[in-house]
């Protein structure tokens, strides 16, 4: 290495050391703050704010504090180091600029044809947090050919162990456009495997929390994933970017107003996820409102004030046509009836005030009269009645569901009560819909929804009402829809989410999945998603693909795992769900974890049931019995989509082992 290069590298190492010391000082000063407040609530609030700030300022020595530098031409040849968070020196001068700041945009988007005021873009190479190299790109050099970055390639292809990490150092221009979309925009990202759609969605959440901190700190940001294993896998990304305010959950937890026992029969759950169920439930809720049969009579003192039947019915009808929630109308009716009584008092020469109206509204005759006209609705109990009383279901499903569909919903053996029922996720989603009809679901500021293609119409509605006044980042891949109720198109999904004006972006450039692997998996696309563009790998490394027929696929898998375990990076052994018990037995004596266990993303080797592979990636994948993966699903198309997911989990190498015949479509060139 030339001396001038060595000197530059050493200078950057010294700068990194100084930056880490400055970050430590920032954290020390934050921790030294003393909070004194006479108000206990204020005291606890301020202490919580300090604790949160301390968490944000934590430094991980294995994670680079900055990863790039921009040398601006104007003004005054300023230089900025770009990193995961902002770091000041003791005088308040910036040592590291947050990647989300406007000044950092050219690091991701500048080019020789559009340098954006930057003269040189520098990238740094790191090994376990230690700076080992740098690479300069002169954006003022003549010629439109962009310089290839070996450091960028190395970072993208770096072996990964454990949970997902951030991609902040490798965000591509087309990804950055999505990340920095404004908080008022809902973006739908159709992303092929390896295009980084999940990471893009998480980085957008981090960007929005930075750029719209005050607004979103109040309104809240939520990340919704397909299962708990997936959330554990992505759980470190936002904290690594200094963001700990965003909450993470699954759809099951989101709608968990009742205890969920598990999935129901697929045909039944498909019907329960149908958007038509929303109208059935709407009818069932509002059918509780009754027409008055008698006048309201309110004794007060020596008088008996009367609201005639026709007027009470007018009040009820007026509330029903206002478009308010059922619970809001129920709360308003006693006040409306009391106001009608006050008008009669005034007509008789009295001068009642608001306190009198409140007193009348709370009186027993008014409360009982209103309760009879507008009774309370318990969501779980109402759904229980619909599924156990065929006549009631027929009344509200008439003209919406066929008789056969209605019969499908009726429980063959009714539980004793709603509390004793074994609710499915589909049931809980319907209960959540009823609860929203009764009382409006509070809206968050932003929701990131991953693997959205797998949600039913009713599940999409459940997520959509959590951000009815906010925005969304919707992530997924139609080709990876592996549920019987998977959405047929993004237009359909966005309609159910209530975000029909959303902008859709399609990512087809795969930065993680090797070329050989993605081309092999793409053979399935004509059968599972013919309208999608085939993904393309932009990595220089083609990766490794081996397809071998063997007498005993599990025995061969154990041998393959032992061989690849000598190489750096994580290993995923993907098997049909039915083979998981046999795989556990075959791996006795080998250290491994099974996806779905609490420590499922911490082991070097993960046994991955095919049904849980979505959203994950491993440096090396050993895939057992493709035909078994396809056959484990209710229909062939869903099975081929499941296989497409499993084939595209590899970052470096994919070994396919089979004793059964491969699906015919994979044998076609």
ZAMARGU-4260 file (C-alpha; in steps of 0.2 Angstrom, whole numbers, plus 5000, padded with zeros to 4 digits):
<rodrens>
0) 5000/5000/5000 | 5008/5017/4995 | 5013/5028/5010 | 5000/5042/5005 | 4986/5029/5005
5) 4992/5022/5022 | 4993/5039/5029 | 4975/5043/5023 | 4968/5026/5030 | 4977/5030/5047
10) 4969/5048/5047 | 4952/5040/5044 | 4955/5027/5058 | 4960/5042/5070 | 4944/5051/5064
15) 4934/5035/5068 | 4942/5034/5085 | 4938/5053/5089 | 4920/5050/5083 | 4918/5036/5095
20) 4925/5046/5109 | 4913/5060/5105 | 4898/5048/5105 | 4903/5041/5122 | 4904/5059/5129
25) 4887/5063/5122 | 4880/5048/5131 | 4889/5052/5147 | 4882/5070/5147 | 4865/5063/5144
30) 4867/5051/5158 | 4873/5065/5170 | 4857/5075/5167 | 4847/5078/5183 | 4829/5078/5183
35) 4819/5088/5196 | 4801/5090/5195 | 4787/5093/5208 | 4775/5083/5197 | 4778/5064/5198
40) 4771/5061/5180 | 4783/5074/5173 | 4797/5067/5182 | 4794/5049/5175 | 4791/5056/5158
45) 4808/5065/5158 | 4817/5050/5165 | 4809/5039/5151 | 4815/5052/5138 | 4833/5052/5145
50) 4833/5033/5146 | 4827/5032/5127 | 4841/5045/5122 | 4854/5034/5131 | 4848/5019/5121
55) 4849/5029/5105 | 4867/5034/5109 | 4873/5016/5113 | 4889/5012/5103 | 4892/4994/5096
60) 4911/4992/5092 | 4907/4979/5079 | 4896/4991/5069 | 4905/5005/5060 | 4900/5022/5066
65) 4902/5029/5049 | 4903/5020/5032 | 4906/5034/5019 | 4912/5052/5016 | 4906/5066/5004
70) 4918/5079/4998 | 4907/5093/4992 | 4914/5105/4979 | 4903/5119/4986 | 4902/5128/4998
75) 4921/5129/5003 | 4925/5111/4999 | 4915/5104/5014 | 4918/5086/5020 | 4905/5076/5029
80) 4906/5058/5036 | 4890/5048/5033 | 4885/5036/5047 | 4870/5028/5056 | 4868/5043/5068
85) 4873/5061/5071 | 4888/5063/5082 | 4894/5080/5088 | 4911/5085/5095 | 4912/5095/5112
90) 4909/5111/5103 | 4893/5105/5094 | 4902/5103/5077 | 4896/5088/5067 | 4909/5074/5066
95) 4897/5061/5059 | 4881/5066/5049 | 4865/5055/5050 | 4862/5045/5034 | 4844/5052/5034
100) 4850/5070/5033 | 4847/5080/5017 | 4866/5083/5016 | 4868/5064/5015 | 4857/5061/4999
105) 4871/5062/4987 | 4880/5047/4995 | 4866/5036/4988 | 4861/5045/4972 | 4875/5055/4965
110) 4883/5049/4949 | 4895/5056/4936 | 4881/5062/4925 | 4872/5070/4941 | 4886/5073/4954
115) 4874/5083/4965 | 4888/5095/4970 | 4900/5081/4976 | 4918/5080/4970 | 4923/5063/4978
120) 4913/5049/4986 | 4922/5039/4998 | 4917/5021/5005 | 4925/5013/5019 | 4928/4994/5022
125) 4927/4987/5039 | 4930/4970/5047 | 4922/4967/5064 | 4920/4986/5066 | 4939/4989/5062
130) 4942/5000/5047 | 4952/4991/5034 | 4951/5000/5018 | 4944/5015/5009 | 4939/5018/4991
135) 4937/5035/4982 | 4925/5038/4967 | 4929/5054/4958 | 4912/5061/4952 | 4920/5075/4942
140) 4931/5063/4931 | 4927/5064/4913 | 4917/5050/4905 | 4900/5043/4910 | 4905/5026/4915
145) 4902/5023/4933 | 4916/5016/4944 | 4913/4999/4951 | 4914/4998/4970 | 4923/4982/4977
150) 4919/4988/4994 | 4900/4989/4990 | 4900/4972/4983 | 4909/4965/4998 | 4897/4973/5010
155) 4882/4967/5000 | 4889/4949/4999 | 4897/4948/5017 | 4892/4932/5026 | 4878/4935/5038
160) 4875/4926/5055 | 4860/4929/5065 | 4846/4942/5063 | 4845/4954/5048 | 4856/4969/5049
165) 4854/4986/5041 | 4858/4990/5023 | 4861/5008/5026 | 4879/5007/5019 | 4873/4999/5003
170) 4856/5007/4999 | 4854/5009/4980 | 4847/5024/4971 | 4830/5016/4967 | 4829/5010/4985
175) 4833/5027/4992 | 4819/5035/4982 | 4807/5024/4992 | 4816/5026/5009 | 4814/5045/5008
180) 4796/5046/5002 | 4786/5059/5012 | 4776/5054/5027 | 4760/5058/5018 | 4763/5045/5004
185) 4758/5027/5005 | 4771/5017/4995 | 4768/4999/4989 | 4784/4989/4985 | 4783/4974/4974
190) 4800/4966/4977 | 4807/4951/4969 | 4818/4940/4981 | 4834/4948/4986 | 4829/4965/4981
195) 4829/4971/4999 | 4811/4976/5001 | 4810/4972/5019 | 4826/4982/5023 | 4819/4996/5012
200) 4803/4996/5022 | 4812/4997/5039 | 4824/5010/5033 | 4809/5020/5028 | 4802/5019/5045
205) 4819/5025/5052 | 4819/5039/5040 | 4801/5045/5044 | 4805/5045/5062 | 4820/5056/5059
210) 4812/5068/5047 | 4795/5069/5055 | 4800/5066/5073 | 4787/5076/5082 | 4772/5070/5072
215) 4777/5052/5072 | 4782/5052/5091 | 4764/5056/5095 | 4755/5046/5082 | 4766/5031/5082
220) 4775/5019/5070 | 4771/5001/5069 | 4779/4987/5059 | 4768/4972/5055 | 4776/4955/5050
225) 4770/4938/5046 | 4775/4929/5062 | 4785/4930/5078 | 4801/4922/5070 | 4801/4935/5057
230) 4800/4949/5069 | 4815/4942/5079 | 4824/4941/5063 | 4822/4959/5059 | 4821/4965/5077
235) 4839/4973/5077 | 4838/4984/5061 | 4829/4999/5068 | 4839/4999/5085 | 4855/4998/5075
240) 4849/5014/5067 | 4846/5023/5083 | 4827/5020/5082 | 4818/5011/5097 | 4801/5020/5096
245) 4794/5009/5082 | 4783/4995/5088 | 4783/4978/5080 | 4769/4965/5080 | 4760/4952/5069
250) 4743/4952/5062 | 4738/4938/5074 | 4743/4949/5089 | 4735/4965/5081 | 4718/4957/5081
255) 4720/4947/5097 | 4705/4953/5106 | 4701/4935/5110 | 4713/4920/5114 | 4717/4912/5097
260) 4719/4893/5097 | 4726/4891/5079 | 4720/4891/5061 | 4703/4884/5055 | 4700/4873/5040
265) 4707/4882/5025 | 4690/4883/5015 | 4682/4891/5030 | 4696/4903/5033 | 4696/4908/5015
270) 4677/4912/5017 | 4680/4921/5033 | 4693/4932/5025 | 4682/4937/5010 | 4678/4955/5010
275) 4659/4951/5009 | 4660/4947/5027 | 4662/4965/5031 | 4644/4969/5025 | 4637/4954/5034
280) 4645/4960/5050 | 4639/4978/5047 | 4621/4972/5045 | 4623/4961/5061 | 4629/4976/5071
285) 4616/4989/5066 | 4602/4976/5066 | 4603/4979/5085 | 4595/4996/5084 | 4577/4995/5086
290) 4562/5006/5082 | 4553/5013/5097 | 4536/5006/5101 | 4531/5018/5115 | 4534/5036/5120
295) 4548/5041/5132 | 4540/5047/5148 | 4552/5056/5161 | 4545/5061/5178 | 4554/5076/5185
300) 4547/5084/5200 | 4528/5087/5198 | 4529/5085/5179 | 4530/5070/5167 | 4539/5075/5152
305) 4535/5065/5136 | 4544/5062/5120 | 4532/5055/5107 | 4536/5039/5098 | 4538/5047/5081
310) 4551/5060/5088 | 4561/5046/5096 | 4562/5037/5080 | 4567/5052/5071 | 4581/5054/5083
315) 4587/5036/5081 | 4586/5038/5062 | 4596/5054/5062 | 4610/5046/5072 | 4610/5031/5061
320) 4612/5041/5045 | 4626/5051/5051 | 4640/5038/5047 | 4646/5037/5065 | 4651/5021/5074
325) 4638/5011/5083 | 4645/5015/5100 | 4646/5033/5097 | 4627/5033/5092 | 4623/5023/5108
330) 4633/5036/5118 | 4624/5051/5110 | 4606/5044/5110 | 4603/5048/5129 | 4609/5066/5126
335) 4597/5068/5111 | 4582/5061/5121 | 4587/5073/5135 | 4588/5088/5124 | 4570/5084/5117
340) 4564/5084/5135 | 4573/5101/5138 | 4564/5108/5123 | 4547/5103/5131 | 4553/5111/5148
345) 4557/5127/5139 | 4540/5127/5130 | 4532/5125/5147 | 4541/5141/5153 | 4555/5133/5162
350) 4573/5138/5160 | 4584/5122/5161 | 4603/5123/5158 | 4616/5110/5152 | 4617/5103/5170
355) 4598/5099/5169 | 4601/5090/5152 | 4615/5080/5159 | 4604/5075/5174 | 4590/5070/5162
360) 4602/5060/5151 | 4608/5050/5166 | 4591/5047/5173 | 4584/5029/5174 | 4570/5031/5162
365) 4581/5039/5149 | 4595/5026/5151 | 4583/5012/5150 | 4573/5019/5135 | 4590/5022/5126
370) 4596/5004/5131 | 4581/4996/5124 | 4583/5006/5107 | 4602/5005/5106 | 4608/4990/5116
375) 4627/4986/5119 | 4636/4975/5107 | 4649/4963/5112 | 4660/4958/5097 | 4664/4941/5102
380) 4647/4936/5108 | 4639/4943/5092 | 4651/4932/5081 | 4647/4917/5092 | 4628/4920/5089
385) 4631/4921/5070 | 4641/4905/5070 | 4629/4895/5081 | 4612/4902/5075 | 4609/4898/5057
390) 4593/4909/5056 | 4602/4924/5062 | 4616/4922/5050 | 4604/4919/5036 | 4595/4935/5040
395) 4611/4946/5039 | 4620/4936/5025 | 4605/4936/5013 | 4610/4941/4996 | 4628/4941/5001
400) 4633/4923/5004 | 4625/4908/4997 | 4616/4895/5007 | 4631/4883/5005 | 4643/4897/5011
405) 4632/4900/5026 | 4632/4882/5031 | 4651/4882/5030 | 4652/4896/5043 | 4640/4887/5055
410) 4650/4877/5069 | 4646/4858/5068 | 4648/4857/5087 | 4644/4874/5096 | 4655/4878/5111
415) 4646/4882/5127 | 4649/4901/5126 | 4659/4914/5117 | 4672/4913/5131 | 4674/4894/5128
420) 4676/4895/5109 | 4692/4890/5100 | 4694/4905/5089 | 4705/4905/5074 | 4715/4920/5067
425) 4701/4922/5054 | 4688/4923/5068 | 4698/4935/5078 | 4700/4946/5062 | 4681/4946/5061
430) 4679/4951/5079 | 4691/4965/5076 | 4680/4971/5062 | 4665/4971/5073 | 4674/4980/5087
435) 4679/4994/5074 | 4660/4995/5069 | 4656/4998/5087 | 4671/5010/5092 | 4683/5017/5079
440) 4700/5010/5080 | 4714/5023/5084 | 4725/5028/5069 | 4744/5027/5069 | 4755/5039/5060
445) 4763/5026/5049 | 4762/5007/5047 | 4775/4996/5038 | 4766/4980/5032 | 4778/4966/5026
450) 4773/4950/5017 | 4756/4959/5013 | 4752/4947/4998 | 4748/4934/5011 | 4734/4943/5020
455) 4715/4940/5017 | 4704/4955/5012 | 4698/4956/5030 | 4715/4955/5037 | 4720/4969/5026
460) 4705/4979/5032 | 4711/4976/5050 | 4729/4983/5046 | 4722/4997/5036 | 4711/5004/5050
465) 4726/5005/5061 | 4732/5020/5049 | 4716/5026/5042 | 4723/5044/5044 | 4741/5039/5042
470) 4752/5032/5028 | 4759/5015/5025 | 4773/5006/5017 | 4766/4990/5010 | 4779/4977/5006
475) 4778/4960/4997 | 4779/4949/4981 | 4764/4942/4973 | 4774/4928/4967 | 4777/4923/4985
480) 4759/4923/4990 | 4757/4906/4999 | 4741/4907/5008 | 4724/4901/5001 | 4718/4918/5002
485) 4733/4927/4995 | 4729/4943/4986 | 4728/4942/4967 | 4735/4960/4964 | 4742/4975/4973
490) 4727/4985/4967 | 4715/4973/4976 | 4726/4974/4992 | 4727/4993/4992 | 4708/4994/4990
495) 4705/4984/5006 | 4719/4993/5015 | 4710/5009/5011 | 4725/5016/5001 | 4719/5016/4983
500) 4729/5032/4979 | 4746/5023/4984 | 4761/5023/4973 | 4768/5006/4968 | 4786/5003/4965
505) 4793/4987/4957 | 4810/4981/4963 | 4818/4968/4951 | 4836/4970/4954 | 4842/4956/4966
510) 4857/4962/4977 | 4857/4947/4988 | 4851/4931/4979 | 4865/4925/4967 | 4862/4924/4948
515) 4862/4905/4946 | 4849/4903/4960 | 4837/4917/4955 | 4837/4911/4937 | 4833/4893/4943
520) 4819/4899/4954 | 4812/4910/4940 | 4807/4895/4930 | 4792/4894/4942 | 4786/4911/4938
525) 4776/4907/4922 | 4765/4896/4933 | 4764/4906/4949 | 4765/4924/4943 | 4766/4926/4924
530) 4762/4945/4924 | 4778/4949/4935 | 4795/4954/4927 | 4808/4940/4931 | 4821/4946/4944
535) 4838/4949/4939 | 4854/4947/4949 | 4866/4962/4949 | 4879/4954/4959 | 4896/4950/4951
540) 4897/4933/4960 | 4885/4921/4951 | 4884/4910/4967 | 4884/4891/4968 | 4869/4880/4963
545) 4870/4861/4965 | 4855/4849/4961 | 4857/4831/4966 | 4846/4816/4966 | 4850/4805/4981
550) 4843/4788/4988 | 4841/4796/5006 | 4838/4815/5005 | 4839/4818/5024 | 4855/4808/5026
555) 4863/4818/5011 | 4857/4834/5019 | 4867/4830/5035 | 4882/4827/5025 | 4880/4843/5015
560) 4877/4853/5031 | 4893/4846/5038 | 4903/4851/5023 | 4896/4869/5021 | 4898/4872/5040
565) 4916/4874/5037 | 4913/4889/5027 | 4909/4907/5034 | 4891/4912/5035 | 4874/4906/5041
570) 4866/4889/5036 | 4848/4886/5033 | 4842/4868/5031 | 4825/4870/5023 | 4813/4855/5023
575) 4795/4851/5021 | 4785/4854/5037 | 4781/4835/5038 | 4800/4831/5038 | 4804/4842/5053
580) 4803/4828/5066 | 4814/4816/5056 | 4826/4830/5053 | 4828/4833/5071 | 4832/4815/5074
585) 4844/4815/5059 | 4854/4830/5066 | 4856/4822/5083 | 4874/4827/5089 | 4874/4842/5079
590) 4871/4860/5086 | 4856/4867/5078 | 4840/4876/5081 | 4823/4874/5073 | 4814/4890/5066
595) 4799/4893/5077 | 4809/4890/5093 | 4813/4905/5104 | 4832/4905/5099 | 4828/4901/5081
600) 4839/4915/5073 | 4854/4913/5085 | 4861/4897/5079 | 4874/4894/5065 | 4862/4881/5058
605) 4844/4883/5057 | 4832/4869/5052 | 4818/4879/5043 | 4801/4872/5040 | 4796/4877/5023
610) 4781/4886/5029 | 4792/4898/5039 | 4805/4902/5027 | 4798/4918/5020 | 4807/4934/5023
615) 4823/4925/5029 | 4840/4923/5021 | 4855/4912/5024 | 4872/4912/5016 | 4871/4894/5013
620) 4854/4884/5010 | 4852/4865/5009 | 4834/4862/5002 | 4827/4845/5004 | 4813/4837/4993
625) 4806/4851/4983 | 4791/4840/4978 | 4787/4837/4996 | 4787/4856/4999 | 4774/4858/4984
630) 4764/4843/4990 | 4763/4851/5008 | 4751/4864/5002 | 4732/4864/4997 | 4735/4866/4979
635) 4749/4865/4966 | 4750/4884/4963 | 4752/4888/4981 | 4764/4874/4983 | 4775/4881/4969
640) 4774/4898/4976 | 4780/4890/4993 | 4795/4882/4983 | 4799/4898/4975 | 4801/4906/4992
645) 4812/4892/4998 | 4823/4892/4983 | 4827/4911/4985 | 4833/4911/5003 | 4851/4908/4998
650) 4864/4922/4997 | 4880/4912/4992 | 4876/4894/4989 | 4860/4883/4986 | 4861/4864/4987
655) 4845/4855/4982 | 4843/4837/4987 | 4829/4825/4981 | 4824/4807/4981 | 4807/4811/4973
660) 4805/4818/4956 | 4807/4837/4954 | 4792/4847/4949 | 4791/4846/4930 | 4792/4865/4928
665) 4809/4865/4936 | 4816/4852/4923 | 4812/4864/4909 | 4826/4875/4903
</rodrens>
